[in-house]
Amino acid sequence: MADGFEDIEALIPVDVLRRGGVDIKTVSVNGSNIVESAHGVQMVADLTFEEAEPMLKGADLLMLPGGLPGADNLNAHEGLKKALVAQAEAGKMVSAICAAPLVLGGLGILKGKRATCYPGFEHTLEGAEYTADLWTIDGNIITGEGPAAALPYAYSLLALLVSEEKSREVAEGMRYLHLMEARML
């Protein structure tokens, strides 16, 4: 995470993955554990990038929340960009939502992939086929559209990391499936 992150795009996936039993850590690229969201909410990240860097090679997933200027601040962090390239080249999961796929596009990670992002950022998905879907999975790359996509995006990550069954169990426990089955008035 970087200053200017979108609150729910960071915290909903963390919440869902932790409910599903995934050991997920929040990491600040600010040089301190304190990160401020795009809406002025201050959060204490589990680790700074410097503390997390030795562990990144063993990570199953590197996930970027969107928001502005958060995505631009992530894109300015050279250590993070090196870690993302290494993760993608190793065939391990890399995900980004909203404006954050611009980081992946700029690194060439999206070339030949299908991807989505917040409308208006399609031009940053260099070499990708833009889907306009709420979330898109193409091999080891997972992208999400924006704040409203945070829950289905998070459940798809949980299904990939643990199982479809666990994802459905968590979604049901959070009443998400009930919400999706309800009639919209």
QUIHU-V170525 format. One line per field, one symbol per residue. phi: phi as a letter, one per 30 degrees, with the letter a starting at -180 (. if undefined). psi: psi as a letter, one per 30 degrees, with the letter a starting at -180 (. if undefined). A space follows every 10 residues. Layout:
# QUIHU-V170525
phi->???
psi->???
This chain:
# QUIHU-V170525
phi->.bejddeddc ddddeddddd iddccdbccd ibddbcddci dcbcddbded ddedcddcdd bcbcddjbde ddddddcddd dddddddddd icdbbabidd edddddcidc eiccabadej cedddeiccd ciddabcbic cbbbdledde ddeddddddd dcaddddddd ddddiddded ddddd
psi->llkglkeffe eeeeeeeeeg gkjkkkkkgf flfkkklfgg kkkjlellee efeffefgkf kkkklblkge eeeeffjeee eeeeeeeeff glkklklcff feeeeffgff kglklllkkf geffhjgljk fglelkkjbg kklleaeffe eeeeeeeeee edleeeeeee eeeggeeeef fkkk.
